[in-house]
Amino acid sequence: MKAIMRPRVSAGLIVGRRSMLNLREMNCKSCGIKSLQGNKLQGKSWLLAVFCCVRCILYPGTKVCIASGTRGQSINVLEKIKMELMPMSPLLRNEIGTILISTTAATVEFKNGSSIKVVTASDSARSNRANILLVDEFRMVSKDTIDTVLRRFLTAPRMPGYLHKKEYAHLKERNKEIYLSSA
């Protein structure tokens, strides 16, 4: 299927064509997307929700961790997935196994082994692991917390089965850090 090879088309299929109408460009290095630019109706959280879903579906076994100064700020991304993206896309609904959003835990588990987890950027977040770390409103998170707690989440890269074959050993993936701010 050609859509899997072209991220903009894949994103359109996964989250619904209507929601992609005002999205100008979708080409990021970590999943073929350079930048996410939408109109005022498509805010940072909505674009982040699209990115997380596309990445988790196209790269099975991806562990995404969203951190911010307050838990509610990060949970907003999961709410966008649940309340806006899933109702528009039967394909996305089929890919997601479970969504848990509560005051103590917030996760999206995909059927292919990928997951999105929300943490508060503080010392209590230690022991989490991820391949992609997204720090929302990073200017509100201390540099010390980023260096001593959050960056330590990125201990092991994603290891799909094909990397165990000699001819693909050079394709190892690196973990990614993405910092977001509305300022």
MIDOSE-1310 file (N, C-alpha, C; in nm, 2 decimals, decimal comma, always signed):
residues 183
mkai	+0,08/-0,12/+0,00/+0,00/+0,00/+0,00/+0,09/+0,12/+0,00; +0,07/+0,21/-0,10/+0,16/+0,33/-0,11/+0,15/+0,43/+0,01; +0,03/+0,43/+0,07/+0,01/+0,53/+0,18/+0,11/+0,51/+0,29; +0,15/+0,39/+0,32/+0,25/+0,37/+0,43/+0,38/+0,43/+0,40
mrpr	+0,42/+0,45/+0,27/+0,54/+0,50/+0,23/+0,54/+0,66/+0,23; +0,43/+0,72/+0,23/+0,42/+0,86/+0,22/+0,35/+0,91/+0,35; +0,42/+0,98/+0,44/+0,36/+1,01/+0,57/+0,24/+1,10/+0,56; +0,24/+1,20/+0,47/+0,12/+1,29/+0,46/-0,01/+1,21/+0,43
vsag	+0,01/+1,11/+0,33/-0,11/+1,03/+0,30/-0,14/+0,94/+0,41; -0,04/+0,88/+0,48/-0,06/+0,79/+0,59/-0,13/+0,86/+0,70; -0,09/+0,99/+0,73/-0,15/+1,06/+0,84/-0,30/+1,09/+0,80; -0,32/+1,12/+0,67/-0,46/+1,15/+0,63/-0,55/+1,03/+0,64
livg	-0,50/+0,91/+0,61/-0,57/+0,79/+0,63/-0,59/+0,76/+0,78; -0,49/+0,77/+0,86/-0,50/+0,74/+1,00/-0,59/+0,83/+1,08; -0,58/+0,96/+1,06/-0,66/+1,05/+1,14/-0,78/+1,11/+1,07; -0,80/+1,07/+0,95/-0,91/+1,12/+0,87/-0,88/+1,23/+0,78
rrsm	-0,92/+1,23/+0,66/-0,89/+1,33/+0,56/-0,94/+1,47/+0,59; -1,06/+1,48/+0,65/-1,11/+1,61/+0,68/-1,02/+1,69/+0,78; -0,96/+1,61/+0,87/-0,88/+1,68/+0,97/-0,75/+1,73/+0,91; -0,71/+1,67/+0,79/-0,58/+1,70/+0,73/-0,59/+1,82/+0,63
lnlr	-0,71/+1,87/+0,61/-0,73/+1,97/+0,50/-0,65/+2,09/+0,52; -0,63/+2,14/+0,65/-0,56/+2,26/+0,67/-0,42/+2,24/+0,72; -0,37/+2,12/+0,71/-0,24/+2,09/+0,75/-0,15/+2,10/+0,63; -0,06/+2,21/+0,63/+0,02/+2,24/+0,51/+0,13/+2,14/+0,48
emnc	+0,21/+2,10/+0,58/+0,32/+2,01/+0,55/+0,34/+1,92/+0,66; +0,37/+1,79/+0,63/+0,39/+1,70/+0,73/+0,51/+1,61/+0,69; +0,63/+1,65/+0,72/+0,75/+1,57/+0,69/+0,84/+1,58/+0,81; +0,85/+1,49/+0,90/+0,93/+1,49/+1,01/+1,05/+1,39/+1,00
kscg	+1,17/+1,42/+1,04/+1,28/+1,33/+1,03/+1,25/+1,19/+1,10; +1,19/+1,20/+1,22/+1,16/+1,08/+1,29/+1,06/+0,99/+1,23; +0,97/+1,04/+1,15/+0,87/+0,96/+1,08/+0,85/+1,02/+0,94; +0,94/+1,08/+0,88/+0,93/+1,14/+0,75/+0,86/+1,28/+0,75
iksl	+0,87/+1,34/+0,87/+0,80/+1,47/+0,88/+0,90/+1,58/+0,91; +0,90/+1,69/+0,83/+0,99/+1,80/+0,85/+0,93/+1,90/+0,95; +0,81/+1,94/+0,93/+0,75/+2,03/+1,02/+0,60/+2,01/+1,02; +0,54/+2,06/+1,12/+0,39/+2,05/+1,13/+0,34/+2,19/+1,14
qgnk	+0,27/+2,23/+1,04/+0,21/+2,37/+1,04/+0,07/+2,36/+1,01; -0,01/+2,41/+1,10/-0,16/+2,41/+1,08/-0,21/+2,55/+1,10; -0,34/+2,56/+1,09/-0,40/+2,69/+1,11/-0,43/+2,71/+1,26; -0,50/+2,82/+1,29/-0,52/+2,85/+1,43/-0,62/+2,74/+1,50
lqgk	-0,70/+2,67/+1,42/-0,78/+2,57/+1,47/-0,71/+2,44/+1,50; -0,59/+2,43/+1,44/-0,51/+2,31/+1,47/-0,39/+2,35/+1,56; -0,41/+2,35/+1,69/-0,31/+2,39/+1,78/-0,20/+2,29/+1,80; -0,10/+2,33/+1,88/+0,01/+2,24/+1,91/-0,02/+2,11/+1,96
swll	-0,12/+2,10/+2,05/-0,16/+1,97/+2,11/-0,22/+1,88/+2,00; -0,30/+1,94/+1,91/-0,36/+1,86/+1,80/-0,25/+1,80/+1,71; -0,16/+1,89/+1,67/-0,05/+1,84/+1,58/+0,04/+1,74/+1,65; +0,06/+1,75/+1,78/+0,14/+1,66/+1,86/+0,06/+1,52/+1,86
avfc	-0,07/+1,53/+1,88/-0,15/+1,41/+1,88/-0,14/+1,33/+1,75; -0,15/+1,41/+1,64/-0,13/+1,35/+1,51/+0,01/+1,28/+1,49; +0,11/+1,36/+1,53/+0,25/+1,30/+1,52/+0,26/+1,17/+1,60; +0,21/+1,17/+1,72/+0,23/+1,06/+1,81/+0,16/+0,94/+1,75
cvrc	+0,04/+0,95/+1,70/-0,04/+0,84/+1,64/+0,03/+0,79/+1,52; +0,07/+0,88/+1,43/+0,14/+0,83/+1,30/+0,27/+0,76/+1,34; +0,34/+0,81/+1,43/+0,47/+0,75/+1,46/+0,45/+0,61/+1,53; +0,35/+0,60/+1,62/+0,33/+0,48/+1,69/+0,27/+0,37/+1,59
ilyp	+0,19/+0,41/+1,49/+0,14/+0,31/+1,40/+0,24/+0,27/+1,30; +0,32/+0,36/+1,24/+0,41/+0,33/+1,14/+0,54/+0,26/+1,19; +0,57/+0,28/+1,32/+0,69/+0,22/+1,38/+0,65/+0,14/+1,50; +0,61/+0,01/+1,48/+0,56/-0,07/+1,59/+0,66/-0,08/+1,70
gtkv	+0,61/-0,08/+1,83/+0,70/-0,09/+1,94/+0,76/+0,04/+1,99; +0,72/+0,15/+1,93/+0,76/+0,28/+1,97/+0,70/+0,32/+2,11; +0,79/+0,37/+2,20/+0,74/+0,42/+2,33/+0,76/+0,57/+2,33; +0,65/+0,64/+2,34/+0,65/+0,79/+2,34/+0,62/+0,83/+2,48
cias	+0,70/+0,92/+2,54/+0,67/+0,98/+2,67/+0,65/+1,13/+2,65; +0,54/+1,18/+2,70/+0,51/+1,32/+2,69/+0,52/+1,38/+2,84; +0,61/+1,47/+2,85/+0,63/+1,53/+2,98/+0,61/+1,68/+2,98; +0,55/+1,74/+3,08/+0,54/+1,88/+3,09/+0,54/+1,92/+3,24
gtrg	+0,54/+2,05/+3,27/+0,54/+2,10/+3,40/+0,42/+2,06/+3,48; +0,30/+2,05/+3,42/+0,18/+2,00/+3,49/+0,12/+1,88/+3,41; +0,06/+1,79/+3,49/+0,00/+1,67/+3,43/-0,11/+1,70/+3,33; -0,19/+1,80/+3,36/-0,31/+1,83/+3,28/-0,27/+1,88/+3,14
qsin	-0,16/+1,95/+3,13/-0,10/+2,00/+3,01/-0,07/+1,88/+2,91; -0,01/+1,78/+2,97/+0,03/+1,66/+2,88/-0,09/+1,58/+2,85; -0,18/+1,56/+2,94/-0,30/+1,48/+2,92/-0,38/+1,54/+2,81; -0,37/+1,67/+2,78/-0,45/+1,73/+2,68/-0,42/+1,66/+2,54
vlek	-0,30/+1,61/+2,52/-0,27/+1,54/+2,39/-0,35/+1,41/+2,38; -0,35/+1,34/+2,49/-0,43/+1,21/+2,49/-0,58/+1,24/+2,47; -0,63/+1,35/+2,53/-0,77/+1,38/+2,51/-0,80/+1,42/+2,37; -0,70/+1,48/+2,30/-0,72/+1,51/+2,15/-0,73/+1,38/+2,07
ikme	-0,65/+1,28/+2,11/-0,65/+1,15/+2,04/-0,79/+1,09/+2,06; -0,83/+1,09/+2,19/-0,96/+1,02/+2,22/-1,08/+1,09/+2,17; -1,09/+1,22/+2,19/-1,21/+1,30/+2,16/-1,22/+1,36/+2,02; -1,11/+1,38/+1,96/-1,11/+1,44/+1,82/-1,07/+1,35/+1,71
lmpm	-0,95/+1,28/+1,73/-0,90/+1,20/+1,62/-0,97/+1,07/+1,60; -0,99/+1,00/+1,71/-1,06/+0,87/+1,70/-1,20/+0,87/+1,64; -1,28/+0,97/+1,68/-1,42/+0,97/+1,62/-1,41/+0,99/+1,47; -1,31/+1,06/+1,42/-1,30/+1,08/+1,27/-1,24/+0,97/+1,19
spll	-1,18/+0,87/+1,26/-1,10/+0,77/+1,19/-1,12/+0,63/+1,24; -1,19/+0,55/+1,16/-1,21/+0,41/+1,20/-1,08/+0,34/+1,19; -0,98/+0,38/+1,11/-0,85/+0,31/+1,10/-0,78/+0,34/+1,23; -0,78/+0,46/+1,29/-0,71/+0,49/+1,41/-0,78/+0,41/+1,53
rnei	-0,91/+0,41/+1,53/-0,98/+0,33/+1,63/-0,94/+0,18/+1,63; -0,92/+0,13/+1,51/-0,88/-0,01/+1,50/-0,73/-0,03/+1,55; -0,65/+0,07/+1,54/-0,51/+0,05/+1,58/-0,49/+0,06/+1,73; -0,57/+0,14/+1,80/-0,56/+0,16/+1,94/-0,63/+0,05/+2,02
gtil	-0,55/-0,01/+2,11/-0,60/-0,11/+2,20/-0,68/-0,05/+2,32; -0,61/+0,02/+2,40/-0,67/+0,08/+2,52/-0,62/+0,23/+2,54; -0,71/+0,31/+2,59/-0,68/+0,44/+2,64/-0,72/+0,46/+2,78; -0,63/+0,50/+2,86/-0,65/+0,52/+3,01/-0,61/+0,66/+3,04
istt	-0,71/+0,74/+3,08/-0,68/+0,88/+3,12/-0,75/+0,90/+3,26; -0,66/+0,91/+3,36/-0,71/+0,93/+3,50/-0,62/+1,03/+3,57; -0,64/+1,06/+3,69/-0,56/+1,15/+3,76/-0,42/+1,09/+3,80; -0,41/+0,96/+3,80/-0,29/+0,89/+3,84/-0,21/+0,83/+3,72
aatv	-0,28/+0,80/+3,61/-0,21/+0,74/+3,50/-0,28/+0,79/+3,37; -0,20/+0,80/+3,27/-0,25/+0,84/+3,14/-0,17/+0,77/+3,03; -0,23/+0,68/+2,96/-0,16/+0,61/+2,85/-0,25/+0,57/+2,73; -0,19/+0,56/+2,62/-0,25/+0,50/+2,50/-0,17/+0,38/+2,46
efkn	-0,23/+0,27/+2,45/-0,17/+0,14/+2,41/-0,22/+0,11/+2,27; -0,12/+0,09/+2,18/-0,16/+0,04/+2,05/-0,15/-0,11/+2,04; -0,22/-0,17/+1,94/-0,22/-0,31/+1,93/-0,09/-0,36/+1,88; -0,01/-0,28/+1,82/+0,12/-0,32/+1,76/+0,24/-0,31/+1,86
gssi	+0,20/-0,28/+1,99/+0,31/-0,27/+2,09/+0,36/-0,13/+2,12; +0,32/-0,04/+2,04/+0,36/+0,10/+2,07/+0,27/+0,16/+2,18; +0,32/+0,27/+2,24/+0,25/+0,33/+2,35/+0,28/+0,48/+2,36; +0,19/+0,55/+2,42/+0,21/+0,69/+2,45/+0,18/+0,71/+2,60
kvvt	+0,27/+0,76/+2,68/+0,26/+0,78/+2,82/+0,28/+0,92/+2,86; +0,20/+0,97/+2,96/+0,21/+1,10/+3,01/+0,28/+1,10/+3,15; +0,37/+1,19/+3,17/+0,44/+1,20/+3,30/+0,45/+1,35/+3,33; +0,46/+1,38/+3,46/+0,48/+1,51/+3,51/+0,64/+1,53/+3,51
asds	+0,69/+1,64/+3,47/+0,83/+1,66/+3,47/+0,88/+1,70/+3,61; +0,91/+1,59/+3,69/+0,96/+1,61/+3,82/+1,04/+1,48/+3,86; +1,09/+1,49/+3,98/+1,17/+1,37/+4,03/+1,09/+1,25/+4,04; +0,96/+1,26/+4,06/+0,87/+1,14/+4,07/+0,85/+1,07/+3,94
arsn	+0,90/+1,12/+3,83/+0,89/+1,06/+3,70/+1,00/+0,96/+3,67; +1,09/+0,95/+3,76/+1,21/+0,86/+3,73/+1,16/+0,71/+3,71; +1,24/+0,64/+3,64/+1,21/+0,50/+3,60/+1,12/+0,48/+3,48; +1,08/+0,58/+3,41/+1,01/+0,57/+3,29/+1,11/+0,54/+3,18
rani	+1,06/+0,48/+3,07/+1,15/+0,45/+2,96/+1,08/+0,49/+2,83; +1,15/+0,54/+2,73/+1,09/+0,59/+2,60/+1,19/+0,59/+2,49; +1,14/+0,58/+2,37/+1,22/+0,60/+2,25/+1,22/+0,75/+2,20; +1,10/+0,81/+2,23/+1,08/+0,95/+2,19/+1,03/+1,02/+2,32
llvd	+1,10/+1,13/+2,35/+1,07/+1,21/+2,47/+1,02/+1,35/+2,41; +0,89/+1,38/+2,44/+0,83/+1,51/+2,40/+0,82/+1,59/+2,53; +0,88/+1,71/+2,53/+0,87/+1,79/+2,65/+0,79/+1,91/+2,61; +0,66/+1,92/+2,65/+0,57/+2,02/+2,62/+0,59/+2,14/+2,71
efrm	+0,59/+2,26/+2,65/+0,62/+2,39/+2,72/+0,75/+2,37/+2,80; +0,85/+2,33/+2,73/+0,98/+2,30/+2,79/+1,04/+2,42/+2,87; +1,00/+2,54/+2,84/+1,06/+2,66/+2,91/+1,01/+2,66/+3,05; +0,90/+2,59/+3,08/+0,84/+2,58/+3,22/+0,91/+2,47/+3,30
vskd	+0,99/+2,39/+3,23/+1,06/+2,28/+3,30/+1,20/+2,31/+3,32; +1,25/+2,29/+3,44/+1,39/+2,33/+3,47/+1,49/+2,24/+3,39; +1,60/+2,31/+3,36/+1,70/+2,24/+3,28/+1,76/+2,12/+3,36; +1,76/+2,14/+3,49/+1,81/+2,03/+3,58/+1,72/+1,91/+3,57
tidt	+1,59/+1,93/+3,57/+1,50/+1,82/+3,56/+1,51/+1,75/+3,43; +1,53/+1,83/+3,32/+1,54/+1,77/+3,19/+1,67/+1,68/+3,18; +1,78/+1,73/+3,24/+1,91/+1,66/+3,23/+1,91/+1,54/+3,33; +1,86/+1,56/+3,45/+1,88/+1,45/+3,55/+1,76/+1,35/+3,55
vlrr	+1,65/+1,39/+3,50/+1,53/+1,29/+3,50/+1,48/+1,25/+3,36; +1,44/+1,35/+3,28/+1,38/+1,32/+3,16/+1,47/+1,25/+3,05; +1,59/+1,31/+3,04/+1,68/+1,25/+2,94/+1,71/+1,10/+2,97; +1,71/+1,07/+3,09/+1,74/+0,93/+3,13/+1,63/+0,83/+3,09
flta	+1,52/+0,88/+3,04/+1,41/+0,79/+2,99/+1,47/+0,72/+2,86; +1,56/+0,79/+2,79/+1,60/+0,74/+2,66/+1,72/+0,64/+2,67; +1,70/+0,53/+2,73/+1,81/+0,44/+2,76/+1,83/+0,34/+2,64; +1,73/+0,29/+2,58/+1,74/+0,19/+2,48/+1,66/+0,23/+2,35
prmp	+1,72/+0,22/+2,23/+1,65/+0,25/+2,11/+1,55/+0,14/+2,08; +1,45/+0,18/+1,99/+1,36/+0,08/+1,94/+1,43/-0,03/+1,86; +1,40/-0,15/+1,89/+1,47/-0,26/+1,82/+1,38/-0,36/+1,75; +1,33/-0,32/+1,63/+1,25/-0,41/+1,55/+1,32/-0,53/+1,51
gylh	+1,25/-0,64/+1,49/+1,31/-0,77/+1,46/+1,41/-0,77/+1,34; +1,38/-0,69/+1,24/+1,47/-0,70/+1,12/+1,61/-0,65/+1,15; +1,63/-0,58/+1,26/+1,77/-0,53/+1,29/+1,86/-0,64/+1,33; +1,80/-0,76/+1,36/+1,89/-0,87/+1,40/+1,95/-0,94/+1,28
kkey	+1,90/-0,90/+1,16/+1,96/-0,96/+1,04/+2,08/-0,87/+1,00; +2,19/-0,94/+0,95/+2,31/-0,87/+0,92/+2,29/-0,75/+0,82; +2,21/-0,78/+0,71/+2,20/-0,68/+0,61/+2,12/-0,55/+0,65; +2,06/-0,55/+0,77/+1,99/-0,44/+0,82/+2,05/-0,38/+0,95
ahlk	+2,16/-0,44/+0,99/+2,22/-0,39/+1,12/+2,26/-0,25/+1,12; +2,29/-0,19/+1,00/+2,33/-0,05/+0,99/+2,21/+0,05/+1,01; +2,09/+0,00/+1,01/+1,97/+0,08/+1,02/+1,93/+0,11/+1,16; +2,01/+0,10/+1,26/+1,97/+0,12/+1,40/+1,91/+0,26/+1,42
ernk	+1,81/+0,27/+1,49/+1,74/+0,40/+1,52/+1,80/+0,46/+1,64; +1,80/+0,59/+1,64/+1,84/+0,67/+1,76/+1,71/+0,72/+1,83; +1,73/+0,73/+1,96/+1,62/+0,79/+2,04/+1,61/+0,94/+2,01; +1,49/+0,99/+2,03/+1,47/+1,13/+1,99/+1,41/+1,21/+2,11
eiyl	+1,45/+1,34/+2,11/+1,40/+1,44/+2,20/+1,34/+1,55/+2,12; +1,22/+1,59/+2,16/+1,14/+1,69/+2,09/+1,10/+1,79/+2,20; +1,13/+1,92/+2,18/+1,10/+2,02/+2,28/+1,00/+2,12/+2,21; +0,88/+2,14/+2,28/+0,78/+2,22/+2,23/+0,75/+2,34/+2,32
ssa	+0,71/+2,45/+2,25/+0,68/+2,57/+2,33/+0,58/+2,65/+2,24; +0,49/+2,72/+2,30/+0,40/+2,81/+2,23/+0,45/+2,95/+2,22; +0,56/+2,97/+2,30/+0,61/+3,11/+2,30/+0,71/+3,13/+2,19
